[in-house]
């Protein structure tokens, strides 16, 4: 099963922490939709497998009209072998969610919503420069459920300067009270060249508090475990049957095609990414050219990617798979490098599978980097 990711690079306003590629000049949206459809046709040979997932990300894909989404989904079904039960996700901002938009998205084929809540507190949303308010955050989920969307995930951010431990607990409890079956929860990250980075550099905002983030992560994992959620990837929690099929395919190393400016694609052997410039992207596509760069992955890069992605999941990093795919010597070297993390209580070796412990999960990126081959 392969996946298709569609990057819609437009937003109403810029969130202070965001470093994704987007523009607030939404007048270019119709031309972008046409270009993405043409890119799909130009790149139809990239994937040879059936398509099991389609994901509209961004940016803010909920800015698309029902007709634009329907045209794109129908176009993909005409170009690729899309499974009848394919998971089709739309990222949506709460301020774009109403009964009319929800009905339209459903008619267009959307069967999963990813709602960018981030926080249920007004002061947090204002600090982030989000386009929605706290009331819209609550109503968006309720309206989606009312309209028949049951496969819903929401995004929450923890570790922000104004978010106390108690407020973070309240955010989690609000999500649980809404009976949302999937949560994606991210520690605030200060990315270079963002408004947040400048705010911190000029002392307009406090810097990230690593101890607070660790506490928030612990509060989150403990509470969701009690609530019956599976912590199946570092930032993702699901009730049984509600894992994200699309994102899971990334972590499992499956092939996917990315459409739109700045979108990435992967076919198991190489990785490619489109130019992160809306005008240049549209101009090139109109000429029948796909403006991308490509990197052929070495065996070492493929091994490191497997370590990085698999270690983040509940399934862990299989030493037998590494031995089969990359050679027994690599597996031996990996277990040797992992031993210090096992001794510290951050990793377990269960039947030749390396799995992060509860204490190790918050340190996942650092542990994975330490295990990389050079």
Buried (B, 14 or more C-beta within 10 A) or exposed (E): BBBBBBBBBBBBEBBBBBBBBBBEEEEBBEBBBBBBBBBBEBBEEBBEEEBBBBBBBBBBBBBBBBEBBBBBBBBBBEBBEBBEEBBBBBBBBBBBBBEEBBEBBBEBBBBBBBBBBBBBBEEBBEBBBBBBBBEBBBBBBEBBBEBEBEBBBBBBBBBBBBBEEEBBBBBBEBBBEBEBBBBBBBBBEBEEEBBBBEBBEEEEBEEBBEEBBBBBBBBBBEBBEEBEBBBBBBBBBBBEEBBBBBBBBBBEEBBBBBBBBBBBBBBEEEBBBBBBBBEEBBBBBEEEEBBBEEEEBEEEBBBBBBBBBBBBBEBBBBBEBBBEBBEEEBBEBBBEBBEEBBEEEBBBBEEBBBBBBBEBBBBBEEBBEEBBBE
